[in-house]
Amino acid sequence: MNILVTGGAGFIGSNFIYYQLKNHPDDRIVCLDALTYAGNLANLESALNHPSFRFVKGDITDRACVFKLFEEEKFDIVANFAAESHVDRSVENPGVFLHTNVFGTQVLLDACRQYGVKRFHQVSTDEVYGDLPIDRKDLFFTESSPLRASSPYSASKAAADLLALAYYRTYQVPVTISRCSNNYGPYHFPEKLIPLMITRALNDQSLPVYGKGENIRDWLYVEDHCAAVDLVMRSGRAGEVYNIGGHNEKSNIEIVKLILKILGKPESLITFVADRPGHDLRYAIDNTKITSELGWSPQIEFEDGLQKTVQWYLNNRSWWENILAGEYKNYYERMYARR
């Protein structure tokens, strides 16, 4: 198989590339990434010299670049991880999210249609469903739940999902979609909740928590997510959506206190701040479809995964310190200046 992974220098994309190289050594993996603020080529340092891997710097909204790459590589599968994904940034600047997440997806779908790709897999999010009440633990998102996006980010992802399904119905592009719960693990960009709290706690800085920290998320270790996406893009039914969740519902304040406990830091570091506009209350996913059809279930318990994640940040301090200092933006030039 010749597989294109877009957004592969980001958090989930880079973990997915390592999963592919480890579990499908006969496949060729090409990564297309624009290396925007959350794309870090250092995430792929161990893959760059792998004989089955190629990195291309480029934007999924650049039609000429994308079509040229499809012409060169003749991809069998496209896994689209490329997206602007931070809710707070989408509140500040919605247009960037629409441009990348919607129009970029359209460019990829057009290329898949023209070059006869066997599968286009759209990596989406449970945030397209909106939220659930905190006091109704019996309610879960299913694939048939209505789309009720709360933020410009989730609205842009919902639009991309609908566009992909429209290309399946109108043009018979073989599309699958996965909607996952919150991921955590290695290479997670430090602006997100878990790495933000880890890195600030390690520096004995205050830990900003929205509202009272009561918002609940379903947490999924990134390697479990990669295994699920791999199954869906290879064996899932075209035209179908698959929910991927961890069955690990935790409030934000629980997460923060667990991190502090693991690091041996005081809870006095916690600072409650004004809540984000339109902040979703609770996410929870029903995994029945992917479990019954493809046999997937999460393998990593949350407490074990969090311990592994904290240890990774302890072992890779230079990685996140370079990001906080802005140095990661120079990595591409350092790596490729002489190539």
C-alpha positions in Angstrom: 0.0 0.0 0.0 1.1 3.6 -0.7 -0.5 5.8 2.0 -0.7 9.5 2.3 -0.9 10.9 5.9 -1.8 14.6 5.9 -1.0 16.5 9.1 1.5 13.8 10.0 3.8 16.2 11.8 1.1 17.0 14.4 0.3 15.1 17.6 -2.0 12.3 16.4 -0.6 12.2 12.9 3.0 11.6 14.0 1.9 8.8 16.4 -0.1 7.3 13.5 2.9 7.3 11.2 5.0 5.5 13.8 2.1 3.0 14.3 2.1 2.4 10.5 5.8 1.9 10.2 5.8 -0.5 13.1 2.8 -2.6 12.1 2.8 -2.4 8.3 6.5 -2.4 7.4 5.8 -3.3 3.7 3.7 -0.1 3.2 5.1 3.2 2.0 4.1 6.3 4.0 4.2 9.8 2.7 3.5 12.7 5.0 2.2 16.0 3.8 2.3 18.8 6.4 2.4 22.6 6.2 4.3 22.8 9.5 2.1 25.5 10.9 2.3 26.4 14.6 1.2 22.9 15.8 3.2 20.9 13.1 6.6 20.0 14.3 9.1 18.1 12.2 10.9 17.0 15.3 7.9 14.8 16.0 9.0 12.7 13.0 12.8 12.7 13.7 12.9 8.9 14.1 11.0 8.4 10.8 12.8 10.8 8.5 15.5 8.3 7.5 13.2 5.3 7.3 13.4 3.8 3.8 9.6 3.5 3.6 8.9 7.1 4.6 8.8 10.4 2.7 8.1 13.9 4.1 6.7 16.7 1.9 6.2 20.2 3.2 2.9 21.5 1.7 -0.6 22.7 2.5 -3.7 20.6 1.8 -5.4 23.8 0.5 -2.7 24.2 -2.2 -4.4 22.4 -5.1 -1.3 22.4 -7.4 0.9 20.9 -4.6 -1.6 18.2 -3.7 -2.4 17.1 -7.3 1.3 17.0 -8.1 1.9 14.7 -5.1 -1.0 12.4 -6.1 0.4 12.3 -9.6 3.9 11.3 -8.3 2.8 8.8 -5.7 -0.4 7.1 -7.0 -1.8 6.7 -3.4 -4.0 3.8 -2.4 -5.2 5.3 0.9 -5.4 8.9 2.2 -5.7 9.5 5.9 -6.5 13.1 6.6 -5.3 14.2 10.0 -4.5 17.8 8.8 -6.6 20.3 10.7 -6.6 23.4 12.8 -7.9 21.9 16.0 -7.7 24.3 19.0 -11.1 25.6 20.1 -9.8 28.8 21.7 -7.9 29.7 18.5 -11.1 29.1 16.5 -13.0 31.5 18.7 -10.4 34.1 18.0 -10.0 33.5 14.2 -12.7 31.2 12.7 -11.7 31.9 9.1 -8.4 29.9 9.3 -10.3 26.9 10.5 -12.8 27.0 7.7 -10.0 27.4 5.1 -8.0 24.5 6.3 -10.6 22.1 7.6 -13.2 22.5 4.9 -11.5 23.8 1.7 -8.4 21.6 2.4 -10.6 18.6 2.7 -12.3 19.4 -0.5 -9.0 19.6 -2.3 -8.0 16.2 -1.0 -11.4 14.7 -2.0 -11.0 16.2 -5.5 -7.6 14.6 -5.8 -8.9 11.2 -4.5 -11.7 11.4 -7.1 -9.4 12.2 -10.0 -6.7 9.6 -9.1 -9.0 6.7 -8.1 -7.8 6.4 -4.5 -9.2 3.2 -2.9 -10.0 4.8 0.5 -10.2 8.4 1.8 -10.3 8.4 5.6 -11.4 11.6 7.4 -10.2 11.9 11.0 -12.9 13.8 12.8 -13.9 14.5 16.4 -16.8 13.9 18.8 -17.1 17.6 19.2 -19.3 17.7 16.1 -22.0 16.3 18.2 -22.0 19.2 20.6 -22.3 18.2 24.3 -24.2 16.1 26.8 -25.6 17.0 30.2 -23.3 16.3 33.1 -26.1 14.7 35.1 -27.2 12.2 32.4 -24.5 9.5 32.5 -26.8 7.2 30.6 -26.5 9.4 27.4 -23.7 8.8 24.8 -22.9 10.0 21.3 -23.7 7.4 18.6 -23.0 7.7 14.9 -26.6 8.7 14.4 -26.5 11.5 17.0 -27.4 14.9 15.4 -24.5 17.3 14.6 -24.7 20.2 17.0 -21.3 21.9 16.8 -20.6 24.5 19.5 -17.4 26.2 18.3 -16.1 27.4 14.9 -13.6 24.5 15.1 -16.2 21.8 15.6 -18.5 23.4 13.0 -15.6 23.3 10.5 -15.0 19.6 11.2 -18.7 18.8 10.9 -18.8 20.6 7.5 -15.8 18.5 6.4 -17.5 15.3 7.4 -20.7 16.2 5.5 -18.6 17.2 2.5 -16.8 13.8 2.6 -20.1 11.9 2.8 -21.5 14.0 -0.1 -18.5 13.0 -2.2 -19.2 9.4 -1.4 -22.8 9.7 -2.4 -22.4 12.0 -5.5 -19.0 10.8 -6.9 -18.6 7.4 -5.2 -15.3 8.4 -3.6 -14.7 5.6 -1.0 -14.9 7.6 2.2 -14.8 6.5 5.8 -15.0 8.9 8.8 -13.9 8.3 12.4 -15.0 10.6 15.3 -12.8 10.2 18.4 -12.8 11.5 21.9 -10.0 13.5 23.5 -6.6 12.0 22.8 -3.5 12.2 25.1 0.0 10.9 24.9 3.5 11.7 23.4 4.0 14.7 21.1 0.8 16.4 22.3 1.2 20.2 21.6 1.6 22.0 25.0 -1.4 24.3 24.5 -3.8 21.4 25.1 -5.1 20.5 28.6 -2.9 17.5 29.7 0.5 18.7 28.3 -0.2 22.3 29.4 -0.8 21.1 33.0 2.2 18.8 32.9 4.7 21.4 31.5 3.4 24.2 33.8 3.5 22.0 36.9 7.1 21.0 36.1 8.0 24.6 36.0 6.0 25.3 39.2 3.7 27.7 37.3 0.0 28.3 38.0 -2.3 25.8 36.3 -5.3 27.7 34.7 -8.5 25.8 34.9 -11.7 27.0 33.1 -14.7 27.7 35.4 -14.8 25.2 38.2 -13.1 22.4 36.1 -16.4 20.5 36.0 -16.4 19.9 32.2 -16.1 16.2 31.4 -14.3 14.6 28.5 -13.8 11.0 27.4 -10.1 10.4 27.2 -8.4 8.0 24.7 -4.7 7.1 24.6 -3.3 8.1 21.2 -2.0 4.7 20.3 -5.4 3.2 20.8 -6.8 5.8 18.5 -4.1 5.0 15.9 -5.1 1.3 16.0 -8.7 2.2 15.5 -8.1 4.5 12.5 -5.9 1.8 10.9 -8.7 -0.7 11.2 -11.3 1.7 9.8 -9.3 2.9 6.8 -8.4 -0.7 5.8 -11.5 -2.6 6.7 -14.3 -0.2 7.5 -17.3 0.0 5.2 -17.2 2.9 2.7 -19.7 5.7 3.4 -19.8 4.9 7.1 -18.9 6.8 10.3 -17.2 5.1 13.3 -17.1 6.5 16.8 -13.9 5.9 18.7 -13.9 6.5 22.5 -11.9 5.5 25.5 -14.7 4.9 28.1 -12.6 7.1 30.4 -14.8 10.0 31.5 -13.0 12.5 33.7 -13.6 16.1 34.7 -11.0 18.6 33.9 -10.3 19.2 37.6 -9.8 15.4 38.2 -7.2 15.4 35.4 -5.3 18.3 36.8 -5.3 16.8 40.3 -4.1 13.5 39.0 -1.2 15.1 37.2 -0.2 17.1 40.3 -0.3 13.8 42.3 1.9 12.0 39.8 4.4 14.9 39.8 4.3 15.4 43.6 3.2 19.0 43.2 0.8 21.0 45.4 -2.8 21.6 44.4 -2.2 25.3 45.4 -0.8 25.7 41.8 -4.4 25.4 40.5 -6.0 28.8 39.5 -9.6 29.0 38.3 -10.1 31.3 35.4 -13.1 32.7 33.4 -14.7 30.0 31.3 -14.4 29.8 27.5 -17.4 31.0 25.5 -19.7 28.1 24.5 -17.7 25.6 26.5 -19.2 22.1 26.0 -20.2 20.3 29.3 -19.6 16.6 28.6 -18.5 14.3 25.8 -19.1 10.6 25.9 -18.9 8.1 23.1 -20.7 4.8 22.4 -18.1 2.4 20.8 -20.6 -0.3 19.9 -20.3 0.0 16.1 -16.5 -0.2 15.7 -16.3 -2.9 18.4 -19.0 -5.1 16.8 -17.9 -4.6 13.2 -14.1 -4.4 13.5 -13.3 -5.9 16.9 -11.6 -2.8 18.2 -11.6 -1.7 21.9 -9.2 0.5 23.9 -6.3 -1.3 25.5 -4.8 1.4 27.7 -6.4 2.2 31.0 -6.4 6.0 31.7 -4.3 5.9 34.8 -1.6 3.9 33.0 -1.8 6.1 30.0 -1.5 9.2 32.0 1.6 7.8 33.9 3.2 7.0 30.5 2.4 10.5 29.2 3.8 12.3 32.2 6.9 10.1 32.0 7.3 11.0 28.3 7.3 14.7 29.1 9.8 14.2 31.8 12.1 12.3 29.4 11.6 14.7 26.6 11.9 18.1 28.3 13.9 19.6 25.4 11.1 18.8 23.0 8.5 20.9 24.8 10.9 23.5 26.0 11.9 24.2 22.3 8.2 24.6 21.5 7.6 27.0 24.3 10.6 29.0 23.2 9.5 28.9 19.6 12.6 27.1 18.5 10.7 24.1 17.0 9.8 26.4 14.1 13.4 26.4 13.0 13.7 22.6 12.9 12.6 22.2 9.3 15.3 24.6 8.1 18.0 22.9 10.3 17.0 19.5 9.0 16.7 20.4 5.3 19.0 23.3 4.7 21.7 21.0 3.3 19.4 18.5 1.6 
